[in-house]
Amino acid sequence: MAEIGKKLAERLKKEKGKTLEFFKGLPGAIWQRKLYADGAEWTIYEVLVHIVEAESSLTTLFVHVAEDGNGVGEDFDIDAHNKKAVEKLKGSSVEDLLEQFSQLRDRLVLAVSNWGDNQFQNVGRHPFLGEARLDEMIRLSYLHVNLHIRDVRKALKEAGQGG
């Protein structure tokens, strides 16, 4: 296994465990709490839906960039994509969403484990970063999840439910 791939795969696995543990531990009443009051105006449940969808679409993007693809187009509208994608997955149970996340993260770990160090240097267009190397895109994927978890923890604390 390539050195970069080994490090990224280990981190992705570790973050997967932390993410699943966090969301499985949330109290049932908190899922419909508004997390963001501007922009997407998502509940905690919708944030989980977003995380799952992002894991899916970004893994597809990463595979494309690893195979010398360009990434998303310059006209890609991340806000419109996120809104449409979340609406499409809404209605899934929390348990199903967590299982989907687990499977998707396993798929990404497997892909990352099989790429050579040179593939992580490929550059493509990421929906948030713009032009970036593949290894940078992958790092952002687990940081992205952690930022949302931080926001959920803050909402829990404000609701007096720990965090």
Phi and psi in degrees as a GROMACS rama.xvg file:
@    title "Ramachandran Plot"
@    xaxis  label "Phi"
@    yaxis  label "Psi"
@TYPE xy
-62.9266  147.318  ALA-2
-60.9559  -45.8072  GLU-3
-62.9612  -44.932  ILE-4
-61.1766  -39.1395  GLY-5
-62.5758  -47.5227  LYS-6
-63.6643  -44.8364  LYS-7
-66.3846  -41.4916  LEU-8
-61.9048  -42.8206  ALA-9
-62.2728  -43.3365  GLU-10
-67.1244  -41.8072  ARG-11
-61.2601  -40.7783  LEU-12
-64.6486  -45.1235  LYS-13
-60.8426  -46.6087  LYS-14
-67.0216  -33.1655  GLU-15
-58.294  -49.2812  LYS-16
-59.9414  -44.4808  GLY-17
-64.388  -40.1193  LYS-18
-65.0425  -47.5936  THR-19
-63.6129  -43.3876  LEU-20
-60.5454  -43.6233  GLU-21
-61.7277  -54.1053  PHE-22
-68.4586  -33.6029  PHE-23
-66.5763  -24.8483  LYS-24
-87.9489  -0.802723  GLY-25
-74.5634  140.134  LEU-26
-69.9018  146.074  PRO-27
-56.3534  -36.1677  GLY-28
-70.2866  -17.4004  ALA-29
-83.2587  -17.6732  ILE-30
-60.9457  -29.8901  TRP-31
-95.3386  4.47795  GLN-32
-68.13  131.944  ARG-33
-63.4306  128.32  LYS-34
-100.098  -41.7408  LEU-35
-118.502  131.253  TYR-36
-100.522  -2.22776  ALA-37
-132.133  167.618  ASP-38
64.0055  -114.141  GLY-39
-70.3039  -25.4148  ALA-40
51.454  52.2229  GLU-41
-88.5814  149.759  TRP-42
-83.8747  172.066  THR-43
-60.8406  -39.3935  ILE-44
-58.6846  -46.8335  TYR-45
-65.9221  -29.5164  GLU-46
-65.9905  -41.408  VAL-47
-62.5574  -42.3898  LEU-48
-57.6032  -45.5541  VAL-49
-60.2371  -44.1149  HIS-50
-59.8824  -43.8702  ILE-51
-65.2707  -45.9453  VAL-52
-64.6437  -41.3609  GLU-53
-62.8807  -39.3622  ALA-54
-59.9644  -40.1676  GLU-55
-68.5782  -54.5637  SER-56
-68.1635  -35.8199  SER-57
-71.8164  -35.115  LEU-58
-61.5668  -42.6038  THR-59
-60.6369  -43.4399  THR-60
-61.1256  -45.6535  LEU-61
-61.7333  -42.1874  PHE-62
-61.2503  -42.4787  VAL-63
-62.2485  -46.5643  HIS-64
-66.4019  -39.1049  VAL-65
-60.624  -30.4128  ALA-66
-94.2196  26.5375  GLU-67
71.5908  28.3758  ASP-68
-82.0412  170.69  GLY-69
-92.2384  -18.536  ASN-70
91.9481  -157.267  GLY-71
-76.2295  158.768  VAL-72
-72.4111  159.49  GLY-73
-62.6793  -23.6315  GLU-74
-92.1119  8.13579  ASP-75
-62.1286  128.701  PHE-76
-104.205  99.5539  ASP-77
-62.9539  -38.2605  ILE-78
-65.9831  -44.307  ASP-79
-64.2826  -42.2614  ALA-80
-60.5622  -48.3029  HIS-81
-61.1271  -43.252  ASN-82
-61.7281  -48.3707  LYS-83
-64.9982  -42.8799  LYS-84
-65.9454  -40.8393  ALA-85
-65.9249  -42.6341  VAL-86
-59.4161  -36.8427  GLU-87
-67.4121  -36.2407  LYS-88
-92.3467  -14.038  LEU-89
-58.0987  144.639  LYS-90
106.456  -18.5957  GLY-91
-70.8849  147.479  SER-92
-72.9876  158.077  SER-93
-57.8762  -42.4154  VAL-94
-60.8573  -43.823  GLU-95
-64.6965  -40.5278  ASP-96
-63.1165  -42.3994  LEU-97
-66.8072  -36.3481  LEU-98
-66.4573  -42.1417  GLU-99
-60.895  -45.3117  GLN-100
-58.0937  -46.4035  PHE-101
-58.2138  -47.4331  SER-102
-65.6041  -41.8842  GLN-103
-64.6638  -42.125  LEU-104
-65.2339  -38.6727  ARG-105
-61.1406  -39.4899  ASP-106
-62.8023  -42.334  ARG-107
-66.1444  -43.2969  LEU-108
-58.4826  -43.9705  VAL-109
-62.2798  -45.147  LEU-110
-61.3691  -49.9323  ALA-111
-59.1795  -37.8393  VAL-112
-66.5029  -23.9102  SER-113
-97.9719  -6.83068  ASN-114
-85.2604  149.148  TRP-115
-82.6699  158.013  GLY-116
-52.831  -36.4413  ASP-117
-65.0322  -30.2469  ASN-118
-67.6165  -29.6563  GLN-119
-70.9287  -11.9409  PHE-120
-90.4276  -9.13696  GLN-121
-58.5249  143.244  ASN-122
-112.35  136.283  VAL-123
-147.631  178.004  GLY-124
-96.2121  120.019  ARG-125
-95.2616  145.105  HIS-126
-60.3858  -27.9691  PRO-127
-106.422  -44.4392  PHE-128
-76.9257  -23.7145  LEU-129
78.5692  -144.529  GLY-130
-66.7315  124.254  GLU-131
-156.116  157.418  ALA-132
-73.7699  153.413  ARG-133
-58.8324  -42.3166  LEU-134
-62.5389  -35.6698  ASP-135
-66.5165  -40.3348  GLU-136
-61.4566  -43.1914  MET-137
-66.2858  -42.3321  ILE-138
-59.259  -40.8329  ARG-139
-64.1045  -29.9118  LEU-140
-62.9235  -40.461  SER-141
-82.2619  -26.8352  TYR-142
-66.6588  -37.6261  LEU-143
-56.705  -48.1904  HIS-144
-61.7979  -44.3361  VAL-145
-62.5441  -34.759  ASN-146
-65.1074  -40.8813  LEU-147
-67.604  -38.9599  HIS-148
-62.4841  -40.5218  ILE-149
-58.0335  -43.2873  ARG-150
-65.6322  -38.1565  ASP-151
-65.5764  -43.5476  VAL-152
-57.5793  -42.1285  ARG-153
-62.7356  -42.8606  LYS-154
-64.4177  -38.4961  ALA-155
-63.4589  -43.5695  LEU-156
-62.419  -43.9517  LYS-157
-64.1418  -29.9212  GLU-158
-85.4668  0.489345  ALA-159
71.6466  28.2338  GLY-160
-115.881  32.3215  GLN-161
80.9432  -144.293  GLY-162
